[in-house]
Amino acid sequence: MAALLCLSACLLPACSQQGVDQLAANPGDRTPPVSAPPTPAPPPAAAFAAQSAPLPSAGAAAPVLSADDVLAGLTGRDVPPDGDGDLVVVPGSTPAPGPGPVRTLSVAVESGLPVDAGEFAAFVMTTLNDPRGWGAGGVMSFARTDGEASIHLLLATPGTTNRLCAPLDTAGEVSCRNQDLVVLNFRRWVDATAEYADNPTGYRQYLVNHEVGHALGYGHVTCPGPGMPAPVMQQQTLGLQGCTQNSWPNP
């Protein structure tokens, strides 16, 4: 039987943060950021309003699942605004596939979401262990466990996401990293963003890599220039800012 991930045990006291997508850990616990801290981003609601096209509405989602949706573990596209907060750890384990230091990760899905938890976990692990990922060149690899882990990755309703990310206000729209929790907002998992409407798999890969990047100690960076690939630690959810889509730390 799947284990329940206790929110009160996992949600540690939050500390000061920069940006919108993530809640930073204590500076002493982090590896050096990939660049100088950028100018603070606007609140999520303001950033979404400034995009050239609105985010897709969950209520207007197509009833038929695409191949991208099935690959990501979706069994439906309805996005409940809130849930019961019961986060069920996906049972079983996936060994680290490569050499180098191993980072352990558990994957959990909030009960009641239309998700095949096993397929979702497989998508996450395939993304993290991709040759273009954080472990490129054998720097590290990721192993999934249903026990103790250094990173707990969660897929949660917008309401539960907001509570787990507090004091960061996600506005029910964005995801975050809070201490050892990587919280993916189910609304973004389903709808992606307007600029990734043609590439939902790419957005979902970006979302996993971006938030796990925070857990590895990386901070936000900005678009390096018009027409250039957006760095994975750019807040692409809030807009590409002239850059092009990119899901990978090492494309």
N, C-alpha and C positions, 0 to 999 in steps of 0.2 A: 504494500500500500504506500502511496506517495507520502512523503514526509511533509509536514506543514512548516513553513518558514515563519518563525515568530517575529512579528514586526517590532515589538517592544525590545526584543533582544538584539535585533540587527540595527535598528535606527539609533545611531550614536549621536551625541550632542553635535550639532552643526557648528561650523566655524566660518570665519569671514570668507567671502567669495567674490570673484570677478566674473563678469559676463552673465549671459542669460541661460545657456544650455547646461551649466555645470555649477556645482558647489565645491569650492576648492578645499583640499585638506590642509593641515598645518604645513607651513613651508618646510619645516624640518623633515617631514615625511615624504617630500616630493623630490623627484629627479628634476634637474634644471629644465625650465621651459624651453621650447624650441625657438622662441624669439622673445623680444622685449614685450611686456604687457601692452596690448592694444588699447585704444580708446574704448571706455565702457560702452556696451551696446545698449540700444533703447529697449524698453520693456517689450515683452513678446507681442502684446496687442498692438502697440504702435508700430513695431517692425512689420507685422503682418499687413497692417493697413497700408504701409508704404510700398508693398510689393506691386509689381506691374499687373498681376492678376491675382484674384482672391484664391485662398486655399479651397480645395474641394470640400463640399459639405458632406458630412457623414450621412445626413438624411437623403442626399441625392445620389448616394453610391449605387452603382449598378448591382442588380441582384445576382448576376452570374459571375462566378469567380474566374479570374484569368489564370493562366499558367503561372504567372508571377506570384499571384496570391497563394496558390496551392503550394508552390515552392517555399513560401515563407510561413507555411503552417496554418493559413487562414482556412476556416470552414464556413465563414460568413463574414459579411462586411458591416453589420450593424455595430455601432460604437456606443455602448452604454455610458452615460456621463459619469457614473460612479458605480462602485462595487462594494462587496462585503469586506474587502481587505484581506481575505484568506489567500495567501500566496503559496501555491502547491509546488514543491520542488519536483522537477522531472526526475523520475527514478533512473538508476543505472549510472554508468560512467562511460567516458570516451577517453582513451589514452592519448597522451601527447604524441604527435606523429613524427616529431623531428628532434634533432639534437639541441643542445643549449639548455639554459635554465627553463624550468617548467613553472608556469603560473596556473594555479588551480582556480576553477570557476564552477559555481553552481548556477543552474538556470531554473527559474520558477515562473509560473503563469498564474495570474489571479483567477480564482474560480469563477465560472460563469461566462468567461470570454469565449467567443466562437473560434477556438484555436486547437489544432492538433499539437499538443505540447511536445511530443517526440519530434515531429517535423520542424517545429520552431527551434528546438534545441539543436537539431542537426544543421539548420540554416546558420545559427549563431556560430557553431563550432567550425563549420566549413569556411565561413567568413574570416574568423579569427586566425585560422591556420592556412589561409591562402598564401601563396608565395609573395603576393603583393602586400601582405599585412604587416603587423608590428614585428613579426618574427622573421622577416626577410633576411636571408643570408645566414640562418641558424642562430640569430640573436636570442630567440626564445620560442617556445611553443606553449600551447594551451591544452590543459586536460580538464575534462568535465567530471565532476563528482556530485553525488547527492549527499555528501557529508560536509566536513569542514572544508572551507575554501577561502582563498584570499580575496576573491571578488564574487559578489552575489548579483547576478544579472536578472532583473525582473521585468516582466511585461504586465502592465497594470492599466486600469481605467484612468481617464483624466483626473477624476476626483482623488483616487488613491495615489496617483503620481504626485499630485499637488501636496498631499499630506506627507508623503515620504521625502519629498524634496524640501520641505519647510526648513528654514524660513524663506527660502527662495520661492517666489510666487510664479508658478509655471503658467498661470492663466488658463489652465486646462489644455494647453496647446503644445508645450515643449517637453523635452526629457531632461534628465539631469544625472549627475553623479554626486552622491552624498556619502562621504566616508567610504566604506567597502560596498556600498550599494550602487549599482548601475541600473537606473530606472528608465525603461523605455515606455513612452506614452503610447497606448494602444491607438489613439486617434492618429498619430503620425505613422504608426505601423500600417494602418489601413489606407490612409489618404495620401501619404507622402506630402509633397508641396506642389504648388503650381509649376515651379521650374523643373520639377522631377516627374511631372505627370506622365511623360513618355518613357520613364525609366524607373518604375517603382522598386525593382530589385536593386538597382544601383543606389537608390535612396536608403533602402533598408540596410544595405551593406555599409553605407556611409554612417548611418545612425549607430550601428553596433561599433564600428571602428572609432568613431568620434568619442562616444561616451566611455568606452573601455580605455581610449587614449588618456582621458582624464584620470582614470584609476591607475594608469601607469605613470602619472606625474606630468603630463603635458598640458599646457595652457592654450588659450585661444590665440590664433593668428589671423591676419587679414588677407584679403585677396592681393596677390603680388602685382597684378596688372591686368588690364582688359584682355580677354581672349586667352588668358593663361589658365591651366587647371587649378581649380580651387584646392588649397591644402585641406587635408582631412580634418585638421583642427580649426579650420574656419567655421564660423557658425552658419553653415549653408542652409539650415532650416529657416533662418531669418532672411535669406537672400544671397544669391551668388555674387552680387555687387560687381558684375562685369566679367567675372571668371566663368569658366565652363565646369560642368559636372565632373566630380572626381570622388570616388568612394574609398580610395586606398592611401595608406601612409607612404607606400613605396610603389607608385604606379609604374 
